[in-house]
């Protein structure tokens, strides 16, 4: 019998499991705390659970733990991990320091099938989605290595979070639980390339997290050239979903905008972007793209990015330039995983 990853069980599902095993209800909270507050890696460490229960858990379940395969540290304190999953696949996780606390950027899939042409994560396609326990395991592996507390999480690593909707929702339930890591939803950001039906589904949950949409262009022609997902969900449809999300949840949407030299960084493009999001009060995060081997795109120069930002500001748009962390290491998302080609084959793509 294949063992099941018990780290992926939200507390309410553990309660059902304890009932099935004939255990009192309080055992679910005990077990959840061991997994997600104390973050143990073995059932034998759960010293207040009955030995008979531990034997059953040992037989039927596994604790999803991730091993550090490779670690890079930037001069600015950013740490990038290549983490090995239990099946041998590898993903990336990033630890970032800000004035308000430590942030961990997690991956949600091994590879990605969205095909954005400026992104290293999508080269080679998607291998599989991560479980909720594996996503949580990224946070725990980083915390264990750094020995510090995490205050914020961004789901902006390898993969499209809304293409792994159910597992990501379980992860959010686990990581925000006061009986576990206790990271509040308002300290969590989820980034999507624009899967409109899933944005609508997410809105129904009223989670309180920050939705960050990878927009990158204000017109269909420009965006489709950069992001194939736009062919399925064009800009007009995406913006309707974003406005509906704001109205339903009361939470402001933010937009990520990668600045690509000669593609989406002209004054006319800035005017079109401002017109597109007018009235939303949305925040635009301008991102100097990292170089990616095999991509035809290069980053806009700093002066042009500042001009673009100034024009948006003049047009009434709240726009900031993302602080570029980890520039002296494999900074582009998915790049460290690709550089792992020198590792054993089963640690790259399974």
C-alpha positions as CSV (number, residue, x, y, z in Angstrom):
1,X,0.0,0.0,0.0
2,X,1.4,3.4,-1.0
3,X,1.8,5.7,1.9
4,X,-0.1,9.0,2.0
5,X,1.5,12.4,2.8
6,X,-0.1,13.3,6.1
7,X,1.4,16.8,6.1
8,X,-1.1,17.7,3.4
9,X,-4.1,17.2,5.7
10,X,-5.7,20.4,7.0
11,X,-6.8,20.1,10.6
12,X,-10.4,19.3,9.8
13,X,-9.3,16.4,7.7
14,X,-7.1,15.1,10.5
15,X,-10.1,15.2,12.7
16,X,-11.9,12.9,10.3
17,X,-8.9,10.6,10.3
18,X,-8.8,10.4,14.1
19,X,-12.5,9.6,14.2
20,X,-11.9,6.9,11.6
21,X,-9.1,5.4,13.7
22,X,-11.3,5.5,16.9
23,X,-9.2,8.3,18.5
24,X,-10.5,11.2,20.6
25,X,-11.0,14.5,18.7
26,X,-8.2,16.3,20.5
27,X,-5.6,14.0,18.9
28,X,-6.1,15.8,15.6
29,X,-4.9,19.1,17.1
30,X,-2.0,17.3,18.8
31,X,-0.9,15.7,15.5
32,X,-1.4,19.0,13.6
33,X,0.8,20.9,16.0
34,X,3.6,18.3,15.7
35,X,3.5,18.6,12.0
36,X,3.1,22.3,11.4
37,X,4.0,24.1,14.6
38,X,7.0,22.0,15.8
39,X,7.6,20.7,12.2
40,X,8.9,17.3,13.2
41,X,10.2,15.0,10.5
42,X,9.4,11.6,12.1
43,X,6.4,10.1,13.9
44,X,8.6,8.9,16.7
45,X,9.2,12.5,17.8
46,X,5.5,12.9,18.7
47,X,6.0,12.0,22.3
48,X,2.5,12.7,23.6
49,X,0.7,10.4,21.1
50,X,-0.1,6.8,22.0
51,X,2.4,4.2,20.6
52,X,-0.4,2.3,19.0
53,X,-1.6,5.3,17.1
54,X,2.0,6.1,16.1
55,X,2.4,2.6,14.7
56,X,-0.7,3.0,12.5
57,X,0.4,6.4,11.3
58,X,3.9,5.0,10.5
59,X,2.4,2.2,8.5
60,X,-0.1,4.3,6.5
61,X,1.4,7.7,6.2
62,X,4.6,9.6,5.5
63,X,5.6,13.1,6.6
64,X,6.5,15.2,3.5
65,X,9.9,16.6,4.2
66,X,12.2,18.4,1.7
67,X,16.0,18.2,1.6
68,X,18.3,21.1,0.6
69,X,20.0,19.9,-2.6
70,X,21.7,23.2,-3.3
71,X,21.9,26.6,-1.6
72,X,22.9,30.0,-3.0
73,X,23.2,33.1,-0.8
74,X,23.3,36.6,-2.3
75,X,25.3,39.6,-0.9
76,X,22.0,41.2,0.0
77,X,21.0,38.3,2.2
78,X,18.6,36.6,-0.2
79,X,18.9,32.8,-0.1
80,X,17.8,30.6,-2.9
81,X,17.3,26.9,-2.4
82,X,17.0,24.0,-4.7
83,X,14.9,21.6,-2.7
84,X,14.6,17.8,-3.3
85,X,11.0,16.5,-3.0
86,X,10.4,13.0,-1.7
87,X,10.1,11.6,-5.2
88,X,13.4,13.0,-6.4
89,X,12.1,16.0,-8.3
90,X,13.5,19.4,-7.4
91,X,11.9,22.8,-7.0
92,X,13.1,26.3,-5.9
93,X,12.3,28.3,-2.8
94,X,13.6,31.8,-1.9
95,X,14.2,33.5,1.4
96,X,14.1,37.3,1.3
97,X,14.7,39.9,3.9
98,X,12.7,43.1,4.1
99,X,12.4,45.8,6.7
100,X,9.0,44.4,7.8
101,X,10.3,40.8,8.2
102,X,11.3,37.6,6.4
103,X,9.4,36.4,3.3
104,X,9.5,33.0,1.7
105,X,8.7,32.6,-2.0
106,X,7.3,29.1,-2.6
107,X,6.8,27.0,-5.7
108,X,3.6,25.2,-6.3
109,X,4.5,22.9,-9.2
110,X,7.5,21.1,-10.6
111,X,7.8,23.1,-13.8
112,X,5.0,25.0,-15.4
113,X,2.8,24.6,-18.4
114,X,1.8,28.3,-18.9
115,X,4.5,29.0,-21.5
116,X,5.3,32.6,-20.6
117,X,8.2,33.5,-22.9
118,X,10.3,35.5,-20.4
119,X,10.2,32.8,-17.7
120,X,12.7,30.0,-17.0
121,X,10.2,28.0,-15.0
122,X,8.1,27.0,-18.0
123,X,11.0,25.7,-20.1
124,X,10.5,22.0,-20.2
125,X,6.8,22.2,-19.2
126,X,5.1,20.9,-16.1
127,X,6.1,17.6,-14.5
128,X,3.5,17.6,-11.7
129,X,1.8,19.7,-9.1
130,X,3.0,19.8,-5.5
131,X,0.9,18.6,-2.6
132,X,-0.1,21.0,0.2
133,X,2.4,19.3,2.5
134,X,5.2,19.8,0.0
135,X,4.5,23.5,-0.4
136,X,4.4,23.8,3.4
137,X,7.6,21.8,3.5
138,X,9.4,24.5,1.5
139,X,8.6,27.0,4.2
140,X,9.8,24.6,7.0
141,X,13.0,23.7,5.2
142,X,13.9,27.4,4.8
143,X,13.0,28.2,8.4
144,X,15.1,25.2,9.6
145,X,18.1,26.4,7.6
146,X,17.9,30.0,8.5
147,X,16.8,29.6,12.2
148,X,14.5,32.6,11.9
149,X,10.8,33.2,11.8
150,X,8.9,33.9,8.6
151,X,6.3,36.6,8.6
152,X,5.2,36.7,4.9
153,X,4.7,34.2,2.1
154,X,4.4,34.8,-1.6
155,X,3.2,32.0,-4.0
156,X,5.3,33.3,-6.9
157,X,7.9,30.5,-7.4
158,X,7.9,27.8,-10.0
159,X,4.4,26.9,-11.3
160,X,1.0,28.6,-11.6
161,X,-0.7,28.4,-8.2
162,X,-4.3,28.5,-9.6
163,X,-3.4,25.5,-11.9
164,X,-3.0,23.6,-8.6
165,X,-6.0,25.0,-7.0
166,X,-7.2,22.4,-4.4
167,X,-3.7,21.7,-3.1
168,X,-2.9,25.4,-2.8
169,X,-6.2,26.0,-0.9
170,X,-5.2,23.2,1.5
171,X,-1.7,24.7,1.9
172,X,-3.3,28.1,2.7
173,X,-5.5,26.5,5.4
174,X,-2.5,24.7,6.9
175,X,0.0,27.6,6.9
176,X,-2.5,30.2,8.3
177,X,-3.8,28.0,11.1
178,X,-3.1,29.4,14.6
179,X,-2.2,25.9,15.6
180,X,0.6,25.7,13.1
181,X,2.9,28.3,11.4
182,X,0.1,30.9,12.0
183,X,0.9,33.2,9.1
184,X,-2.1,35.4,8.5
185,X,-3.8,35.6,5.1
186,X,-3.1,39.3,4.9
187,X,0.6,38.4,4.9
188,X,0.2,36.0,2.0
189,X,0.3,37.0,-1.7
190,X,-0.8,34.7,-4.5
191,X,0.4,35.4,-8.1
192,X,-1.4,34.2,-11.1
193,X,-0.8,34.6,-14.9
194,X,-4.6,35.1,-15.3
195,X,-6.6,31.9,-15.1
196,X,-10.0,33.6,-15.1
197,X,-12.2,30.7,-13.9
198,X,-9.9,30.1,-11.0
199,X,-9.8,33.8,-10.1
200,X,-13.6,33.7,-9.9
201,X,-13.4,30.5,-7.8
202,X,-10.8,32.1,-5.5
203,X,-13.0,35.2,-5.0
204,X,-15.8,33.0,-3.6
205,X,-13.5,31.9,-0.7
206,X,-13.0,35.4,0.7
207,X,-9.6,34.5,2.0
208,X,-8.2,38.0,2.6
209,X,-4.9,37.3,0.8
210,X,-3.4,39.6,-1.8
211,X,-4.1,38.6,-5.4
212,X,-1.2,39.6,-7.7
213,X,-1.9,39.3,-11.4
214,X,1.0,38.9,-13.9
215,X,-0.3,41.4,-16.4
216,X,2.9,42.5,-18.3
217,X,1.1,44.2,-21.2
218,X,-2.1,46.3,-21.6
219,X,-3.2,45.0,-25.0
220,X,-4.1,41.5,-26.4
221,X,-1.6,41.7,-29.2
222,X,1.3,42.5,-26.9
223,X,0.2,40.2,-24.0
224,X,-0.4,37.2,-26.2
225,X,3.1,37.5,-27.7
226,X,4.5,37.3,-24.2
227,X,2.0,35.0,-22.5
228,X,0.0,32.3,-24.4
229,X,-2.6,32.2,-21.6
230,X,-3.9,35.5,-23.0
231,X,-5.2,33.6,-26.0
232,X,-7.6,31.7,-23.7
233,X,-8.4,34.6,-21.3
234,X,-7.9,37.9,-23.1
235,X,-7.2,41.2,-21.4
236,X,-10.8,42.3,-21.3
237,X,-12.0,39.1,-19.7
238,X,-9.1,39.1,-17.2
239,X,-9.8,42.7,-16.2
240,X,-13.5,41.9,-15.6
241,X,-12.5,39.1,-13.3
242,X,-10.0,41.3,-11.5
243,X,-12.6,44.0,-10.9
244,X,-15.2,41.4,-9.8
245,X,-12.6,40.0,-7.4
246,X,-12.1,43.4,-5.8
247,X,-15.8,44.0,-5.5
248,X,-16.4,40.5,-4.0
249,X,-13.5,40.4,-1.5
250,X,-12.9,44.1,-0.8
251,X,-9.2,43.4,-1.4
252,X,-7.2,45.5,-3.8
253,X,-5.6,43.6,-6.7
254,X,-2.0,44.3,-7.5
255,X,-0.5,43.9,-11.0
256,X,3.0,42.6,-11.8
257,X,4.5,44.2,-14.9
258,X,7.9,42.9,-16.1
259,X,9.7,45.6,-18.0
260,X,11.0,44.2,-21.3
261,X,13.2,46.4,-23.5
262,X,11.5,47.6,-26.6
263,X,8.4,45.5,-26.0
264,X,6.2,46.9,-23.3
265,X,8.1,49.9,-21.9
266,X,7.1,52.8,-24.2
267,X,5.3,56.0,-23.0
268,X,2.3,55.0,-25.2
269,X,2.2,51.6,-23.4
270,X,2.2,53.3,-20.0
271,X,-0.8,55.4,-21.1
272,X,-2.7,52.3,-22.2
273,X,-1.9,50.5,-19.0
274,X,-3.2,53.5,-16.9
275,X,-6.4,53.5,-19.0
276,X,-6.9,49.8,-18.6
277,X,-6.8,49.8,-14.8
278,X,-8.4,53.2,-14.2
279,X,-10.7,53.4,-11.2
280,X,-9.4,50.2,-9.5
281,X,-7.0,51.9,-7.1
282,X,-4.7,49.0,-8.0
283,X,-1.0,48.9,-7.4
284,X,1.5,48.2,-10.2
285,X,4.7,46.5,-9.4
286,X,7.3,47.2,-12.1
287,X,9.8,44.4,-12.4
288,X,13.2,44.5,-14.1
289,X,13.3,41.1,-15.7
290,X,16.2,38.7,-15.0
291,X,18.1,37.4,-18.0
292,X,16.9,33.9,-19.0
293,X,18.9,31.7,-21.4
294,X,16.8,31.0,-24.5
295,X,14.5,34.0,-24.0
296,X,14.4,36.7,-26.7
297,X,13.7,39.3,-24.1
298,X,16.1,41.7,-22.3
299,X,15.4,44.1,-19.4
300,X,14.6,47.7,-19.8
301,X,17.3,50.0,-18.5
302,X,16.8,51.6,-15.1
303,X,16.3,55.1,-16.5
304,X,13.5,53.9,-18.8
305,X,11.8,52.0,-15.9
306,X,11.9,55.2,-13.8
307,X,10.4,57.2,-16.7
308,X,7.6,54.6,-17.1
309,X,6.9,54.7,-13.3
310,X,6.8,58.5,-13.4
311,X,4.3,58.5,-16.2
312,X,2.1,56.1,-14.5
313,X,2.2,58.2,-11.3
314,X,1.3,61.3,-13.3
315,X,-1.7,59.4,-14.7
316,X,-2.9,58.5,-11.2
317,X,-1.6,55.0,-10.9
318,X,0.2,53.8,-7.8
319,X,3.4,52.2,-9.3
320,X,6.6,51.1,-7.6
321,X,9.8,49.4,-8.9
322,X,10.4,46.0,-7.3
323,X,13.6,45.9,-5.3
324,X,15.9,43.5,-7.2
325,X,17.0,40.8,-4.8
326,X,19.5,38.1,-5.5
327,X,20.9,39.6,-8.6
328,X,24.3,38.0,-8.1
329,X,22.8,34.4,-7.9
330,X,20.5,32.4,-10.1
331,X,17.8,35.0,-9.7
332,X,15.3,34.2,-12.4
333,X,12.6,31.8,-11.2
334,X,13.3,28.3,-12.4
335,X,16.9,29.1,-13.3
336,X,18.6,27.3,-10.4
337,X,16.5,24.2,-11.2
338,X,17.6,24.3,-14.9
339,X,21.3,24.8,-13.8
340,X,20.9,21.5,-11.9
341,X,21.4,19.7,-15.1
342,X,24.7,18.5,-13.7
343,X,22.8,16.7,-10.9
344,X,21.5,13.2,-11.2
345,X,18.7,13.1,-13.8
346,X,16.0,12.1,-11.3
347,X,16.6,15.3,-9.3
348,X,15.8,17.5,-12.2
349,X,12.6,16.5,-14.0
350,X,11.8,13.2,-12.4
